[in-house]
Amino acid sequence: MPREISTTIRSIEQIMRKDAGVDGAAQRIGQLAWMLFLKIFDDQDAELAVLRNGYRSPIPKKLRWRSWAANPEGITGETLLRFVDREMFPALKNLRGSDPRAAVVRRAFEDAINYMRNGTLMRQVVNKIAEVDFNSYEDRHAFGEVYEKILKDLQSAGSAGEFYTPRAVTQFMTEMTAPELRDSVLDPACGTGGFLTCAIEHIRKNHVKTARDARNLQGRIRGVEKKQLPHLLCTTNMLLHGIDVPENILHDNTLARPLRDYGPLERVEIVLTNPPFGGMEEDGIEQNFPAALRTRETADLFLVFIMHILKPGGRCAMVLPDGSLFGEGVKTRIKEKLLKECNLHTIIRLPKSVFAPYTSIRTNLLFFQKGQPTKDIWYYEHPLPEGYKAYGKTRPIRIEEFEPEKKWWKRRRQSERAWRVPAAEIARRGYNLDMANPNAAAAGPGDPDELLARHAQAAAETAALSEKLRASLQAALERN
């Protein structure tokens, strides 16, 4: 069955390549996403109509998948294009109603785009999608595997790669954080939903025993995504993973809201996330944060947000680039706050090619718990597999590679891969978390890309300090 569905998806991609309106992998995935969403939603509507007396779909009858898409001999060509572009899309973008599922549809379509310009080709795609029955466990399970492959393809789709974290990384971070049924789980930059699906699977496997447990899980999963395509992919991912009403998957920018506006009722027990790194927020976003912690660097702002949104005792696992570890200025104040307010107990240092081909920046997995200051930080250096020079599309990082970390996690000892650093030493170093492995064999002067990145950052910080000093001197001269 997985092979049959995989073949169906490949056929759809081949059909889309013939359409002049669909340009590149990201647009093909975006086109496929809204179509799959409607098919999955309609299959769920059919199931809910059986399970709930009086259930009615929030989507008007004429716009439901079964009404215009299910019949292989249905509308096609220009008639189909006019219906989708002029009738269905405007209606779904403005869908209203008290049913929470109506809000899910509206958010999914508010910025969605129909790229296809050939209605005959669109009918061919629709007919292929109609072959999958999402109420069949076998079809849904098989498609879940194929959908993971579709999401992974984003990694090679230009800038869209920022929305995909390798499955092995999300799974390891989730297992070590160990969310339970009583925990609310948040990814404030959820992308296509990789961390959230891992959390769902982990909780379902280890803690869901009854129908009541299953209902409780529905409301424990929260995500926020700024961009339309990953938000739609994430919402569809939640439907595939049994979240019937993913109303807590918001299409928004977490950082655009003043930090003080997030009150106690919005705090969570678990944060799992890989916030965008290497980018800068738009002007004015930093004003939502305390003056001493203001920066426009996205990853650093998310770290400040997470420290605020966690409940006392709450746990976080997040991905951060090396630059956040050794950076100075505002970064220093953010790290000082982290170590004083949270127990940053573990940093897993990853090889720089984990996120290739999207980026070769070296990354780290930070694990911390809010409520007590850090006493010691354990570091673990994750090696490339033997014979590898780098990870790549055909040789990605695998969950099996994290077995040594899992064994070490509960009975920690120093080794050639693991070492411990007291928080007092980190403070003496100006809160520089970029600690080299003292147990590793000498390996030369270091990675050239990393050395150049550090030099560039140091130069930028020096220039900024010089400009600040020049402005201060100029102001003093003007006063005199």
Secondary structure, DSSP 8 states (H G I E B T S, - for coil): -HHHHHHHHHHHHHHHHT-TT--SHHHHHHHHHHHHHHHHHHHHHHHHHHHSTT---SS-GGGSHHHHTSSTTS--HHHHHHIIIIIIHHHHHT---SSHHHHHHHHHHTT-------HHHHHHHHHHHTT--TTSHHHHHHHHHHHHHHHHHGGGSGGGGGG---HHHHHHHHHHH---TT--EEETT-TTSHHHHHHHHHHHHHT--SHHHHHHHHTTEEEEESSHHHHHHHHHHHHHTT-S--TTEEES-GGGS-GGG--GGG-EEEEEE----S-B--TTGGGGS-GGG--SBHHHHHHHHHHHHEEEEEEEEEEEEHHHHH--THHHHHHHHHHHHEEEEEEEE--TTTTTTT----EEEEEEEETS--SEEEEEE----TT-SS--SSS---GGGGHHHHHHHHS----SSEEEEEHHHHHHTTS------TTS---TT--HHHHHHHHHHHHHHHHHHHHHHHHHHHHHHHH-
